[in-house]
Amino acid sequence: MAKGVAQKLGFTHVNTGSLYRAVAYALRRSGASLDPVDPADLEKISLEYSGSTLLLNGADPGEALRTPESAAGASCVAKQVLVRDFLLEVQRRSANGRWIVMEGRDIGTVIFPDAQVKIFLTASSLVRAKRRMLQGEVPAGASLEDVVRDIEKRDLQDSTREVAPLKAASDAVTVDCSDMSLEETIERISRIIEEKRSGRA
């Protein structure tokens, strides 16, 4: 959805969840601990964006970040202050004076609290689970019920963590896309952005 909005408006798309996945992937690949993360291991990781493409130590990790293992690892490292501080400036630098659509769980509250437009996108756990299964981002043999439980567990973990908890910013527009298609969601959010940029909202 965020990528679609960026394409429609001619902005750069930045998926910050990929940053946490990249850290987890890099640590796991080197045999380092994910919890707790050693500062020395973080120093070996270089992350930067080339347009909308995330480069890990100069290379595009591609589909390696879309595996269930990378997703689970991301949730593990994201709760650690050390990792969030490490990635804070990476995320802020990615804007680099451009119009961007940045997606993540603390963008409007921590990363860019002064963002011109903030959208809090939500959907039911069941709908999100079905979408995740269609995207192939689930462990082999996982049932729909398994995926729902996994999503709800991560939501609880992210919304109750002490550091940068998942929550809507006070000035965010909440959009529930449970009953909306991808195209309808892109259109709705693009309209909100254009209205706010023009001062009509």
Steps between C-alpha positions, in 0.01 A plus 500: 500500500770749601696417187187555290433839661860606438478398134168679453633825649852478357664468843773268627381199701688399816402183686663529842395149597759382250769671708421286802476192281837586350662533841356166610602336172855635522540392862361153437716454190814584697401277791461796738245529780163662429409541865688673640668662202869572549598861407813366331285292265287803409813692402559244224165582338463776243151600383406762243236564238558530128169650396249261656744206508658411833865405479654281770878537502476632145281223358125451455395209726179461298265218593718392793319769702154365418539164675314408821839471675589859412159619616536322835853631538386855426248491783773367731757772427244783473427493873862586584597865558845440356358393164233770483760771571727350235222515239354838598744707297492252211126561473527877530780518244289305253277806452792711382282797412265293281129429520477146636237251609651326801334198655572361843362465851638816661543741209247764604583479871881464508677517164316795343273650770469815285401319180255696288266201464461205736287196423430227754403204282321213666302186413364203690740223598308253284522718189869568559567128544327418171700769322826377650428144386430625149836678507671176601653652816408214733683187618442187293190315620367790710122517528292816485445473875876476556559817300223689684654404835844605379372841386315562825805397702721744310244780533485446876879491525543814288223700667617424856878529456666780693690636202304663213178302550257450214230766525326761291641852517253751645476677163490188281208409275389144573405291196349154549554309176341171612223534241699688237694368203862598446397742227230657718746543788761662276239740362366588845842571649623688193193723526569569870860593419405730214232673709742561786774625271258744339367615839148369439508261799 
